[in-house]
Amino acid sequence: MGLNRRDLLRGAAAAGALGVAWPLSSRLTVAQAEEAAHQLGVRWDDGPFTLGVASGDPVADGVVLWTRLAPQPLAEEQPLPDTVQVDWTVAADRDFRRVVSSGSVAATAARGHSVHVPLRGLEPGLRYYYRFTALGRTSRTGRTRTAPDGRVTRVRFASANCQAFHDGFYAAHRGIAREDLDFVVHLGDYVYEHGKVGGNPVRDHEGPEVTTLPAYRRRHALYKGDPSLREAHAAHPWFLTWDDHEVVNDYSGTSPSLRARRDAAYQAWVEHMPVDAPNPLTPPVYKQRRWGNLLDLSILDLRQFRSAQNLPDGTILGAEQKAWLKQRVDQAGDAWHCWVNSIMLSQLARKGGGYYFTDQWDGFLAERKEVLSHVHEAGMRDLVVITGDWHSAFVDDIRPDFDNPDSPVIGTEFTAHSVASGAYSPEWNATNGPVMGAANPHLKYFEGNRYGYDVYEVNPRRWSTHMRVIGDRRDPRSPVSTLTTFHVDRGRAGSWEDRATADSPAQYRRRT
Ligand SMILES: [Fe+2]
């Protein structure tokens, strides 16, 4: 296995040497920072396309193409002219013999020399290849796909979440890159603002946490230094939502002190993601997308518009998004309805009262009940919610009133393992899995000792969630296996575990 960035950083922390081991440390020159990153397994692409390429937000006639010019990924300012012309080409084949579209766009210093091409005029349901040229160099080739139109009999997609760079390698993204998928969904915690390693705060460029635009840019550039993450972006189009750590832990609101930091973080996020956001300070994260007549995605933004938690009239969605979501429920047609949800929707009560975390929907009880009652009353069927954030896997029945066992099951929530971010200890999981199960009758499954991603295989009759896990996050090439699979049958609320894997390791499993 050799080099291992988690243990290397923890060792440096124990020795009081994080200032030289952490690539974003304020003590280092750009060359030293690059060398420190190298020690942690970072390998960027050739300049100026060091951060690779990506595509996102696929619709029936287009997709957003992305790259960013960063010849010195960890430098505060790039050694580039203010404006650089970047050419892009899209083809129907990998060798670019059948070019279908091309153009040129200006990458400016004001936007971190990022490039976003909101491409239209493509054909539905087809594969495309794309690449960029600038400063006499050509980027790697990315592969993407448009959404199909009309009748669709199968969709396969994956979700990823919580990828703390300092906690491990991205073998999960290596797995995602190799999967046969239509698209990928990221559920948030793409970067972490803090540099705590083994509980030790790392003094960053300006302190233990990043707060400014140049610092958030460097953070994203470091994360994109993991080759597996770039591979997964180049292999599939991605939909993205976000959670708190793209800005700061458990944040809400827009106080003046938070506002400036939030603006910096939002802009850096837009500059590094394949999203079309004309105003990078207010990215349009929540949206509806379709995969033909089979799958209807409601991508939720549970950060930008929320109030503080635990208020009687608190909101996690904000008034506008809540009205939009309820309208989506009212207009729901005959399809699978998937809510792309960053933080756990289902209740997770503690034995004896209270909740484990009220930064998730448990801190917004009235709004959860309102929205889920609306789903029930509107008669919407076939709701599947996919969630990240917990760094552990859960399967839950969704009920409008989780405290009332007579409240009907109206859907299923799958909470996925994290890509790399640390979970609780095996001891904690072994003790608390059964405790959480006993206190939450809607909780069907809990597994917290592993890392990975979920693959969803959906056809008109069945939704199957495959929990893919890696062997060891200390190994960048760790092999992927399937821990277990849960199914939901169309027209029937509630999930069931595949018999072939129903005896796989887990710390809680409800036997019915
Ligand atoms: Fe996380």
Residues whose N, C-alpha, C, O or C-beta is under 5 A from the ligand:
A	BS01	LIG	C162 D189 D389 S421
